[in-house]
Amino acid sequence: MLQNSQTIRYYQKLTDAMVDLWQRGYRFEEIRMYMEGYLACLRHSNNIEAYQINRLEEEAFRFLRDPSNFELSMPQPESDYY
């Protein structure tokens, strides 16, 4: 579990971008490459500690492997009360 607030923000930005890429038609391999590039940039920038980046990477891969994160939500039909 991520506990550093800045690491959590990076995780949220990354996962939001991954879902957005999926909805725009990119496939898992392309999303994985995006994620790896994002993590490489974090490592290069030294904004957060290396162990936090490693934990972020584990959580992001777990997010990517879970297909329920990329399912389109179906709106619930409204009940007709008449």
Buried (B, 14 or more C-beta within 10 A) or exposed (E): EBEBEEBBEBBEEBBEBBBEBBEEEBEBEEBBEBBEEBBEEBBEEEEBEEEBBEBBBEBBBEBBEEEEEBEEEEEEEEEEEE
